[in-house]
Amino acid sequence: MAEEKDNSKLYIGGIILIAIIGVMLLKQDEMKHLKMGASTESTQAAYESANAKRLATQNIFVE
């Protein structure tokens, strides 16, 4: 009687590989909107302006 090969490690490896590829694809899609464009540049400028105003209104004592 021929011994059957245990393929469970192949199945587990395949599932892990598919999961890693799936996560990479989802992460790539999620990060697509973060590329520097006109909207992110205006958001960055607004943040820097608001941060400068916040720092100017704080009572910071420098020795």
C-alpha positions as CSV (number, residue, x, y, z in Angstrom):
1,M,0.0,0.0,0.0
2,A,1.4,3.4,-1.0
3,E,1.8,6.0,1.7
4,E,-0.2,9.1,1.2
5,K,1.8,12.4,1.3
6,D,0.8,14.8,4.0
7,N,0.0,18.0,2.1
8,S,-1.2,20.0,5.1
9,K,1.9,22.1,5.2
10,L,1.4,23.1,1.5
11,Y,-2.2,24.1,2.3
12,I,-1.2,26.1,5.3
13,G,1.6,27.8,3.3
14,G,-0.7,28.6,0.5
15,I,-3.3,30.1,2.8
16,I,-0.5,32.3,4.5
17,L,0.7,33.4,1.1
18,I,-2.8,34.4,-0.1
19,A,-3.3,36.2,3.2
20,I,-0.1,38.2,2.8
21,I,-0.9,39.1,-0.8
22,G,-4.4,40.1,0.2
23,V,-3.1,42.4,3.0
24,M,-0.6,44.0,0.7
25,L,-3.2,44.7,-2.0
26,L,-5.6,46.2,0.6
27,K,-2.9,48.3,2.1
28,Q,-1.8,49.6,-1.3
29,D,-5.4,50.6,-2.0
30,E,-5.7,52.3,1.3
31,M,-2.6,54.3,0.8
32,K,-3.5,55.5,-2.7
33,H,-5.2,58.6,-1.5
34,L,-2.1,59.7,0.6
35,K,0.1,60.5,-2.4
36,M,1.0,64.2,-2.5
37,G,-1.5,66.0,-4.7
38,A,-3.1,69.4,-4.7
39,S,-5.6,68.5,-1.9
40,T,-2.9,67.1,0.4
41,E,-0.7,70.1,-0.2
42,S,-3.5,72.5,0.7
43,T,-4.3,70.4,3.8
44,Q,-0.6,70.5,4.8
45,A,-0.5,74.3,4.3
46,A,-3.7,74.7,6.4
47,Y,-2.2,72.5,9.2
48,E,1.0,74.5,9.2
49,S,-0.9,77.8,9.4
50,A,-3.1,76.6,12.2
51,N,-0.1,75.2,14.1
52,A,1.7,78.5,13.8
53,K,-1.3,80.3,15.2
54,R,-1.5,77.8,18.1
55,L,2.1,78.2,18.9
56,A,1.9,82.0,18.7
57,T,-1.0,82.1,21.3
58,Q,0.7,79.9,23.8
59,N,2.5,81.4,26.8
60,I,6.0,80.0,26.2
61,F,8.7,81.3,28.5
62,V,12.2,80.8,27.1
63,E,15.1,81.2,29.4
